Amino acid sequence: MAVHIDEDECIGCGTCEELCPEVFKLDPDKEKAEVIMPEGGPQDLIEEAIDSCPASCIYQDD
């Protein structure tokens, strides 16, 4: 499953990067998170990042 972030909704809190740095990284220039491994990674950590995102802007597709 591919991982995505809706950058328009991202508030740049960095929670996803803290929980799953293998997949997410905060871009200091944009002040937004980005997906650095779109093919995914540790599914449990990705799900935790999705559930913990205060902006609810992280999602996966099939």
mmCIF file of the N, C-alpha and C atoms, coordinates in Angstrom:
data_MODEL
# 
_entry.id   MODEL 
# 
loop_
_atom_site.group_PDB 
_atom_site.id 
_atom_site.type_symbol 
_atom_site.label_atom_id 
_atom_site.label_alt_id 
_atom_site.label_comp_id 
_atom_site.label_asym_id 
_atom_site.label_entity_id 
_atom_site.label_seq_id 
_atom_site.pdbx_PDB_ins_code 
_atom_site.Cartn_x 
_atom_site.Cartn_y 
_atom_site.Cartn_z 
_atom_site.occupancy 
_atom_site.B_iso_or_equiv 
_atom_site.pdbx_formal_charge 
_atom_site.auth_seq_id 
_atom_site.auth_comp_id 
_atom_site.auth_asym_id 
_atom_site.auth_atom_id 
_atom_site.pdbx_PDB_model_num 
ATOM 1   N N  . MET A 1 1  ? 0.837  -1.189 0.000  1.00 0.00 ? 1  MET A N  1 
ATOM 2   C CA . MET A 1 1  ? 0.000  0.000  0.000  1.00 0.00 ? 1  MET A CA 1 
ATOM 3   C C  . MET A 1 1  ? 0.875  1.242  0.000  1.00 0.00 ? 1  MET A C  1 
ATOM 4   N N  . ALA A 1 2  ? 0.545  2.175  -0.843 1.00 0.00 ? 2  ALA A N  1 
ATOM 5   C CA . ALA A 1 2  ? 1.311  3.412  -0.932 1.00 0.00 ? 2  ALA A CA 1 
ATOM 6   C C  . ALA A 1 2  ? 0.866  4.387  0.159  1.00 0.00 ? 2  ALA A C  1 
ATOM 7   N N  . VAL A 1 3  ? 1.825  5.148  0.662  1.00 0.00 ? 3  VAL A N  1 
ATOM 8   C CA . VAL A 1 3  ? 1.578  6.128  1.720  1.00 0.00 ? 3  VAL A CA 1 
ATOM 9   C C  . VAL A 1 3  ? 1.616  7.525  1.111  1.00 0.00 ? 3  VAL A C  1 
ATOM 10  N N  . HIS A 1 4  ? 0.692  8.378  1.545  1.00 0.00 ? 4  HIS A N  1 
ATOM 11  C CA . HIS A 1 4  ? 0.615  9.744  1.038  1.00 0.00 ? 4  HIS A CA 1 
ATOM 12  C C  . HIS A 1 4  ? 0.352  10.719 2.171  1.00 0.00 ? 4  HIS A C  1 
ATOM 13  N N  . ILE A 1 5  ? 0.744  11.979 1.933  1.00 0.00 ? 5  ILE A N  1 
ATOM 14  C CA . ILE A 1 5  ? 0.414  13.081 2.838  1.00 0.00 ? 5  ILE A CA 1 
ATOM 15  C C  . ILE A 1 5  ? -0.231 14.171 2.006  1.00 0.00 ? 5  ILE A C  1 
ATOM 16  N N  . ASP A 1 6  ? -1.363 14.677 2.473  1.00 0.00 ? 6  ASP A N  1 
ATOM 17  C CA . ASP A 1 6  ? -1.994 15.832 1.844  1.00 0.00 ? 6  ASP A CA 1 
ATOM 18  C C  . ASP A 1 6  ? -1.265 17.061 2.390  1.00 0.00 ? 6  ASP A C  1 
ATOM 19  N N  . GLU A 1 7  ? -0.302 17.565 1.615  1.00 0.00 ? 7  GLU A N  1 
ATOM 20  C CA . GLU A 1 7  ? 0.550  18.658 2.090  1.00 0.00 ? 7  GLU A CA 1 
ATOM 21  C C  . GLU A 1 7  ? -0.234 19.943 2.344  1.00 0.00 ? 7  GLU A C  1 
ATOM 22  N N  . ASP A 1 8  ? -1.376 20.114 1.687  1.00 0.00 ? 8  ASP A N  1 
ATOM 23  C CA . ASP A 1 8  ? -2.198 21.297 1.944  1.00 0.00 ? 8  ASP A CA 1 
ATOM 24  C C  . ASP A 1 8  ? -2.763 21.277 3.359  1.00 0.00 ? 8  ASP A C  1 
ATOM 25  N N  . GLU A 1 9  ? -2.998 20.080 3.878  1.00 0.00 ? 9  GLU A N  1 
ATOM 26  C CA . GLU A 1 9  ? -3.572 19.932 5.216  1.00 0.00 ? 9  GLU A CA 1 
ATOM 27  C C  . GLU A 1 9  ? -2.506 19.805 6.311  1.00 0.00 ? 9  GLU A C  1 
ATOM 28  N N  . CYS A 1 10 ? -1.291 19.421 5.944  1.00 0.00 ? 10 CYS A N  1 
ATOM 29  C CA . CYS A 1 10 ? -0.216 19.188 6.916  1.00 0.00 ? 10 CYS A CA 1 
ATOM 30  C C  . CYS A 1 10 ? 0.123  20.471 7.660  1.00 0.00 ? 10 CYS A C  1 
ATOM 31  N N  . ILE A 1 11 ? 0.273  20.347 8.994  1.00 0.00 ? 11 ILE A N  1 
ATOM 32  C CA . ILE A 1 11 ? 0.624  21.505 9.815  1.00 0.00 ? 11 ILE A CA 1 
ATOM 33  C C  . ILE A 1 11 ? 2.096  21.483 10.235 1.00 0.00 ? 11 ILE A C  1 
ATOM 34  N N  . GLY A 1 12 ? 2.834  20.476 9.787  1.00 0.00 ? 12 GLY A N  1 
ATOM 35  C CA . GLY A 1 12 ? 4.270  20.414 10.053 1.00 0.00 ? 12 GLY A CA 1 
ATOM 36  C C  . GLY A 1 12 ? 4.636  20.133 11.494 1.00 0.00 ? 12 GLY A C  1 
ATOM 37  N N  . CYS A 1 13 ? 3.808  19.371 12.196 1.00 0.00 ? 13 CYS A N  1 
ATOM 38  C CA . CYS A 1 13 ? 4.077  19.104 13.616 1.00 0.00 ? 13 CYS A CA 1 
ATOM 39  C C  . CYS A 1 13 ? 5.227  18.126 13.834 1.00 0.00 ? 13 CYS A C  1 
ATOM 40  N N  . GLY A 1 14 ? 5.495  17.256 12.852 1.00 0.00 ? 14 GLY A N  1 
ATOM 41  C CA . GLY A 1 14 ? 6.601  16.314 12.952 1.00 0.00 ? 14 GLY A CA 1 
ATOM 42  C C  . GLY A 1 14 ? 6.280  15.013 13.655 1.00 0.00 ? 14 GLY A C  1 
ATOM 43  N N  . THR A 1 15 ? 5.037  14.815 14.055 1.00 0.00 ? 15 THR A N  1 
ATOM 44  C CA . THR A 1 15 ? 4.661  13.582 14.752 1.00 0.00 ? 15 THR A CA 1 
ATOM 45  C C  . THR A 1 15 ? 4.942  12.348 13.909 1.00 0.00 ? 15 THR A C  1 
ATOM 46  N N  . CYS A 1 16 ? 4.607  12.399 12.629 1.00 0.00 ? 16 CYS A N  1 
ATOM 47  C CA . CYS A 1 16 ? 4.819  11.234 11.765 1.00 0.00 ? 16 CYS A CA 1 
ATOM 48  C C  . CYS A 1 16 ? 6.301  10.883 11.661 1.00 0.00 ? 16 CYS A C  1 
ATOM 49  N N  . GLU A 1 17 ? 7.147  11.895 11.554 1.00 0.00 ? 17 GLU A N  1 
ATOM 50  C CA . GLU A 1 17 ? 8.585  11.643 11.476 1.00 0.00 ? 17 GLU A CA 1 
ATOM 51  C C  . GLU A 1 17 ? 9.103  11.039 12.776 1.00 0.00 ? 17 GLU A C  1 
ATOM 52  N N  . GLU A 1 18 ? 8.599  11.509 13.913 1.00 0.00 ? 18 GLU A N  1 
ATOM 53  C CA . GLU A 1 18 ? 9.018  10.948 15.197 1.00 0.00 ? 18 GLU A CA 1 
ATOM 54  C C  . GLU A 1 18 ? 8.626  9.482  15.321 1.00 0.00 ? 18 GLU A C  1 
ATOM 55  N N  . LEU A 1 19 ? 7.431  9.151  14.838 1.00 0.00 ? 19 LEU A N  1 
ATOM 56  C CA . LEU A 1 19 ? 6.932  7.784  14.970 1.00 0.00 ? 19 LEU A CA 1 
ATOM 57  C C  . LEU A 1 19 ? 7.513  6.832  13.938 1.00 0.00 ? 19 LEU A C  1 
ATOM 58  N N  . CYS A 1 20 ? 7.760  7.323  12.727 1.00 0.00 ? 20 CYS A N  1 
ATOM 59  C CA . CYS A 1 20 ? 8.188  6.434  11.640 1.00 0.00 ? 20 CYS A CA 1 
ATOM 60  C C  . CYS A 1 20 ? 9.153  7.174  10.700 1.00 0.00 ? 20 CYS A C  1 
ATOM 61  N N  . PRO A 1 21 ? 10.381 7.423  11.150 1.00 0.00 ? 21 PRO A N  1 
ATOM 62  C CA . PRO A 1 21 ? 11.340 8.172  10.328 1.00 0.00 ? 21 PRO A CA 1 
ATOM 63  C C  . PRO A 1 21 ? 11.793 7.440  9.070  1.00 0.00 ? 21 PRO A C  1 
ATOM 64  N N  . GLU A 1 22 ? 11.497 6.146  8.986  1.00 0.00 ? 22 GLU A N  1 
ATOM 65  C CA . GLU A 1 22 ? 11.834 5.396  7.781  1.00 0.00 ? 22 GLU A CA 1 
ATOM 66  C C  . GLU A 1 22 ? 10.965 5.826  6.600  1.00 0.00 ? 22 GLU A C  1 
ATOM 67  N N  . VAL A 1 23 ? 9.764  6.356  6.891  1.00 0.00 ? 23 VAL A N  1 
ATOM 68  C CA . VAL A 1 23 ? 8.784  6.670  5.852  1.00 0.00 ? 23 VAL A CA 1 
ATOM 69  C C  . VAL A 1 23 ? 8.530  8.171  5.729  1.00 0.00 ? 23 VAL A C  1 
ATOM 70  N N  . PHE A 1 24 ? 8.600  8.902  6.840  1.00 0.00 ? 24 PHE A N  1 
ATOM 71  C CA . PHE A 1 24 ? 8.244  10.327 6.853  1.00 0.00 ? 24 PHE A CA 1 
ATOM 72  C C  . PHE A 1 24 ? 9.427  11.208 7.238  1.00 0.00 ? 24 PHE A C  1 
ATOM 73  N N  . LYS A 1 25 ? 9.454  12.410 6.662  1.00 0.00 ? 25 LYS A N  1 
ATOM 74  C CA . LYS A 1 25 ? 10.489 13.382 6.999  1.00 0.00 ? 25 LYS A CA 1 
ATOM 75  C C  . LYS A 1 25 ? 9.876  14.774 6.932  1.00 0.00 ? 25 LYS A C  1 
ATOM 76  N N  . LEU A 1 26 ? 10.268 15.624 7.864  1.00 0.00 ? 26 LEU A N  1 
ATOM 77  C CA . LEU A 1 26 ? 9.808  16.996 7.861  1.00 0.00 ? 26 LEU A CA 1 
ATOM 78  C C  . LEU A 1 26 ? 10.713 17.804 6.949  1.00 0.00 ? 26 LEU A C  1 
ATOM 79  N N  . ASP A 1 27 ? 10.119 18.481 5.975  1.00 0.00 ? 27 ASP A N  1 
ATOM 80  C CA . ASP A 1 27 ? 10.876 19.333 5.052  1.00 0.00 ? 27 ASP A CA 1 
ATOM 81  C C  . ASP A 1 27 ? 10.964 20.717 5.679  1.00 0.00 ? 27 ASP A C  1 
ATOM 82  N N  . PRO A 1 28 ? 12.157 21.123 6.127  1.00 0.00 ? 28 PRO A N  1 
ATOM 83  C CA . PRO A 1 28 ? 12.284 22.406 6.829  1.00 0.00 ? 28 PRO A CA 1 
ATOM 84  C C  . PRO A 1 28 ? 11.987 23.619 5.941  1.00 0.00 ? 28 PRO A C  1 
ATOM 85  N N  . ASP A 1 29 ? 12.184 23.489 4.633  1.00 0.00 ? 29 ASP A N  1 
ATOM 86  C CA . ASP A 1 29 ? 11.901 24.605 3.733  1.00 0.00 ? 29 ASP A CA 1 
ATOM 87  C C  . ASP A 1 29 ? 10.396 24.829 3.566  1.00 0.00 ? 29 ASP A C  1 
ATOM 88  N N  . LYS A 1 30 ? 9.658  23.726 3.401  1.00 0.00 ? 30 LYS A N  1 
ATOM 89  C CA . LYS A 1 30 ? 8.207  23.826 3.225  1.00 0.00 ? 30 LYS A CA 1 
ATOM 90  C C  . LYS A 1 30 ? 7.463  23.880 4.557  1.00 0.00 ? 30 LYS A C  1 
ATOM 91  N N  . GLU A 1 31 ? 8.146  23.463 5.638  1.00 0.00 ? 31 GLU A N  1 
ATOM 92  C CA . GLU A 1 31 ? 7.531  23.320 6.955  1.00 0.00 ? 31 GLU A CA 1 
ATOM 93  C C  . GLU A 1 31 ? 6.341  22.366 6.892  1.00 0.00 ? 31 GLU A C  1 
ATOM 94  N N  . LYS A 1 32 ? 6.520  21.299 6.117  1.00 0.00 ? 32 LYS A N  1 
ATOM 95  C CA . LYS A 1 32 ? 5.513  20.255 5.938  1.00 0.00 ? 32 LYS A CA 1 
ATOM 96  C C  . LYS A 1 32 ? 6.223  18.906 5.961  1.00 0.00 ? 32 LYS A C  1 
ATOM 97  N N  . ALA A 1 33 ? 5.476  17.871 6.287  1.00 0.00 ? 33 ALA A N  1 
ATOM 98  C CA . ALA A 1 33 ? 6.020  16.519 6.232  1.00 0.00 ? 33 ALA A CA 1 
ATOM 99  C C  . ALA A 1 33 ? 5.932  16.009 4.800  1.00 0.00 ? 33 ALA A C  1 
ATOM 100 N N  . GLU A 1 34 ? 6.827  15.092 4.484  1.00 0.00 ? 34 GLU A N  1 
ATOM 101 C CA . GLU A 1 34 ? 6.785  14.449 3.174  1.00 0.00 ? 34 GLU A CA 1 
ATOM 102 C C  . GLU A 1 34 ? 7.044  12.965 3.351  1.00 0.00 ? 34 GLU A C  1 
ATOM 103 N N  . VAL A 1 35 ? 6.584  12.204 2.391  1.00 0.00 ? 35 VAL A N  1 
ATOM 104 C CA . VAL A 1 35 ? 6.803  10.760 2.402  1.00 0.00 ? 35 VAL A CA 1 
ATOM 105 C C  . VAL A 1 35 ? 8.104  10.489 1.663  1.00 0.00 ? 35 VAL A C  1 
ATOM 106 N N  . ILE A 1 36 ? 9.062  9.861  2.345  1.00 0.00 ? 36 ILE A N  1 
ATOM 107 C CA . ILE A 1 36 ? 10.349 9.565  1.713  1.00 0.00 ? 36 ILE A CA 1 
ATOM 108 C C  . ILE A 1 36 ? 10.427 8.104  1.258  1.00 0.00 ? 36 ILE A C  1 
ATOM 109 N N  . MET A 1 37 ? 9.448  7.297  1.676  1.00 0.00 ? 37 MET A N  1 
ATOM 110 C CA . MET A 1 37 ? 9.374  5.911  1.226  1.00 0.00 ? 37 MET A CA 1 
ATOM 111 C C  . MET A 1 37 ? 7.903  5.613  0.902  1.00 0.00 ? 37 MET A C  1 
ATOM 112 N N  . PRO A 1 38 ? 7.443  6.054  -0.286 1.00 0.00 ? 38 PRO A N  1 
ATOM 113 C CA . PRO A 1 38 ? 6.016  5.911  -0.609 1.00 0.00 ? 38 PRO A CA 1 
ATOM 114 C C  . PRO A 1 38 ? 5.518  4.479  -0.680 1.00 0.00 ? 38 PRO A C  1 
ATOM 115 N N  . GLU A 1 39 ? 6.409  3.531  -0.914 1.00 0.00 ? 39 GLU A N  1 
ATOM 116 C CA . GLU A 1 39 ? 5.979  2.135  -0.971 1.00 0.00 ? 39 GLU A CA 1 
ATOM 117 C C  . GLU A 1 39 ? 5.669  1.576  0.408  1.00 0.00 ? 39 GLU A C  1 
ATOM 118 N N  . GLY A 1 40 ? 5.908  2.363  1.450  1.00 0.00 ? 40 GLY A N  1 
ATOM 119 C CA . GLY A 1 40 ? 5.563  1.956  2.805  1.00 0.00 ? 40 GLY A CA 1 
ATOM 120 C C  . GLY A 1 40 ? 6.758  1.474  3.593  1.00 0.00 ? 40 GLY A C  1 
ATOM 121 N N  . GLY A 1 41 ? 6.467  0.935  4.739  1.00 0.00 ? 41 GLY A N  1 
ATOM 122 C CA . GLY A 1 41 ? 7.496  0.470  5.658  1.00 0.00 ? 41 GLY A CA 1 
ATOM 123 C C  . GLY A 1 41 ? 6.812  -0.313 6.757  1.00 0.00 ? 41 GLY A C  1 
ATOM 124 N N  . PRO A 1 42 ? 7.259  -0.129 8.000  1.00 0.00 ? 42 PRO A N  1 
ATOM 125 C CA . PRO A 1 42 ? 6.638  -0.853 9.113  1.00 0.00 ? 42 PRO A CA 1 
ATOM 126 C C  . PRO A 1 42 ? 5.158  -0.461 9.253  1.00 0.00 ? 42 PRO A C  1 
ATOM 127 N N  . GLN A 1 43 ? 4.263  -1.368 8.893  1.00 0.00 ? 43 GLN A N  1 
ATOM 128 C CA . GLN A 1 43 ? 2.837  -1.057 8.835  1.00 0.00 ? 43 GLN A CA 1 
ATOM 129 C C  . GLN A 1 43 ? 2.288  -0.591 10.176 1.00 0.00 ? 43 GLN A C  1 
ATOM 130 N N  . ASP A 1 44 ? 2.762  -1.182 11.272 1.00 0.00 ? 44 ASP A N  1 
ATOM 131 C CA . ASP A 1 44 ? 2.255  -0.766 12.579 1.00 0.00 ? 44 ASP A CA 1 
ATOM 132 C C  . ASP A 1 44 ? 2.625  0.677  12.884 1.00 0.00 ? 44 ASP A C  1 
ATOM 133 N N  . LEU A 1 45 ? 3.820  1.108  12.490 1.00 0.00 ? 45 LEU A N  1 
ATOM 134 C CA . LEU A 1 45 ? 4.243  2.486  12.740 1.00 0.00 ? 45 LEU A CA 1 
ATOM 135 C C  . LEU A 1 45 ? 3.534  3.466  11.809 1.00 0.00 ? 45 LEU A C  1 
ATOM 136 N N  . ILE A 1 46 ? 3.287  3.041  10.577 1.00 0.00 ? 46 ILE A N  1 
ATOM 137 C CA . ILE A 1 46 ? 2.537  3.893  9.646  1.00 0.00 ? 46 ILE A CA 1 
ATOM 138 C C  . ILE A 1 46 ? 1.122  4.103  10.177 1.00 0.00 ? 46 ILE A C  1 
ATOM 139 N N  . GLU A 1 47 ? 0.490  3.042  10.634 1.00 0.00 ? 47 GLU A N  1 
ATOM 140 C CA . GLU A 1 47 ? -0.861 3.161  11.184 1.00 0.00 ? 47 GLU A CA 1 
ATOM 141 C C  . GLU A 1 47 ? -0.881 4.046  12.424 1.00 0.00 ? 47 GLU A C  1 
ATOM 142 N N  . GLU A 1 48 ? 0.154  3.957  13.247 1.00 0.00 ? 48 GLU A N  1 
ATOM 143 C CA . GLU A 1 48 ? 0.243  4.818  14.426 1.00 0.00 ? 48 GLU A CA 1 
ATOM 144 C C  . GLU A 1 48 ? 0.392  6.275  14.005 1.00 0.00 ? 48 GLU A C  1 
ATOM 145 N N  . ALA A 1 49 ? 1.194  6.535  12.969 1.00 0.00 ? 49 ALA A N  1 
ATOM 146 C CA . ALA A 1 49 ? 1.359  7.900  12.466 1.00 0.00 ? 49 ALA A CA 1 
ATOM 147 C C  . ALA A 1 49 ? 0.037  8.427  11.912 1.00 0.00 ? 49 ALA A C  1 
ATOM 148 N N  . ILE A 1 50 ? -0.694 7.584  11.162 1.00 0.00 ? 50 ILE A N  1 
ATOM 149 C CA . ILE A 1 50 ? -2.000 7.987  10.624 1.00 0.00 ? 50 ILE A CA 1 
ATOM 150 C C  . ILE A 1 50 ? -2.944 8.335  11.774 1.00 0.00 ? 50 ILE A C  1 
ATOM 151 N N  . ASP A 1 51 ? -2.991 7.482  12.783 1.00 0.00 ? 51 ASP A N  1 
ATOM 152 C CA . ASP A 1 51 ? -3.894 7.696  13.916 1.00 0.00 ? 51 ASP A CA 1 
ATOM 153 C C  . ASP A 1 51 ? -3.486 8.882  14.779 1.00 0.00 ? 51 ASP A C  1 
ATOM 154 N N  . SER A 1 52 ? -2.195 9.207  14.821 1.00 0.00 ? 52 SER A N  1 
ATOM 155 C CA . SER A 1 52 ? -1.690 10.272 15.687 1.00 0.00 ? 52 SER A CA 1 
ATOM 156 C C  . SER A 1 52 ? -1.627 11.629 15.014 1.00 0.00 ? 52 SER A C  1 
ATOM 157 N N  . CYS A 1 53 ? -1.808 11.681 13.719 1.00 0.00 ? 53 CYS A N  1 
ATOM 158 C CA . CYS A 1 53 ? -1.693 12.947 12.988 1.00 0.00 ? 53 CYS A CA 1 
ATOM 159 C C  . CYS A 1 53 ? -2.817 13.897 13.392 1.00 0.00 ? 53 CYS A C  1 
ATOM 160 N N  . PRO A 1 54 ? -2.474 15.060 13.971 1.00 0.00 ? 54 PRO A N  1 
ATOM 161 C CA . PRO A 1 54 ? -3.523 15.994 14.393 1.00 0.00 ? 54 PRO A CA 1 
ATOM 162 C C  . PRO A 1 54 ? -4.279 16.618 13.218 1.00 0.00 ? 54 PRO A C  1 
ATOM 163 N N  . ALA A 1 55 ? -3.692 16.623 12.042 1.00 0.00 ? 55 ALA A N  1 
ATOM 164 C CA . ALA A 1 55 ? -4.354 17.194 10.869 1.00 0.00 ? 55 ALA A CA 1 
ATOM 165 C C  . ALA A 1 55 ? -5.072 16.133 10.034 1.00 0.00 ? 55 ALA A C  1 
ATOM 166 N N  . SER A 1 56 ? -4.917 14.870 10.414 1.00 0.00 ? 56 SER A N  1 
ATOM 167 C CA . SER A 1 56 ? -5.528 13.748 9.676  1.00 0.00 ? 56 SER A CA 1 
ATOM 168 C C  . SER A 1 56 ? -5.236 13.823 8.179  1.00 0.00 ? 56 SER A C  1 
ATOM 169 N N  . CYS A 1 57 ? -3.975 14.067 7.842  1.00 0.00 ? 57 CYS A N  1 
ATOM 170 C CA . CYS A 1 57 ? -3.605 14.270 6.430  1.00 0.00 ? 57 CYS A CA 1 
ATOM 171 C C  . CYS A 1 57 ? -2.778 13.127 5.841  1.00 0.00 ? 57 CYS A C  1 
ATOM 172 N N  . ILE A 1 58 ? -2.569 12.047 6.596  1.00 0.00 ? 58 ILE A N  1 
ATOM 173 C CA . ILE A 1 58 ? -1.802 10.905 6.119  1.00 0.00 ? 58 ILE A CA 1 
ATOM 174 C C  . ILE A 1 58 ? -2.793 9.805  5.749  1.00 0.00 ? 58 ILE A C  1 
ATOM 175 N N  . TYR A 1 59 ? -2.568 9.187  4.599  1.00 0.00 ? 59 TYR A N  1 
ATOM 176 C CA . TYR A 1 59 ? -3.456 8.110  4.175  1.00 0.00 ? 59 TYR A CA 1 
ATOM 177 C C  . TYR A 1 59 ? -2.702 7.107  3.323  1.00 0.00 ? 59 TYR A C  1 
ATOM 178 N N  . GLN A 1 60 ? -3.301 5.948  3.159  1.00 0.00 ? 60 GLN A N  1 
ATOM 179 C CA . GLN A 1 60 ? -2.750 4.888  2.318  1.00 0.00 ? 60 GLN A CA 1 
ATOM 180 C C  . GLN A 1 60 ? -3.780 4.494  1.281  1.00 0.00 ? 60 GLN A C  1 
ATOM 181 N N  . ASP A 1 61 ? -3.294 4.070  0.112  1.00 0.00 ? 61 ASP A N  1 
ATOM 182 C CA . ASP A 1 61 ? -4.195 3.501  -0.873 1.00 0.00 ? 61 ASP A CA 1 
ATOM 183 C C  . ASP A 1 61 ? -3.716 2.097  -1.228 1.00 0.00 ? 61 ASP A C  1 
ATOM 184 N N  . ASP A 1 62 ? -4.572 1.359  -1.872 1.00 0.00 ? 62 ASP A N  1 
ATOM 185 C CA . ASP A 1 62 ? -4.260 -0.036 -2.199 1.00 0.00 ? 62 ASP A CA 1 
ATOM 186 C C  . ASP A 1 62 ? -3.288 -0.146 -3.332 1.00 0.00 ? 62 ASP A C  1 
# 
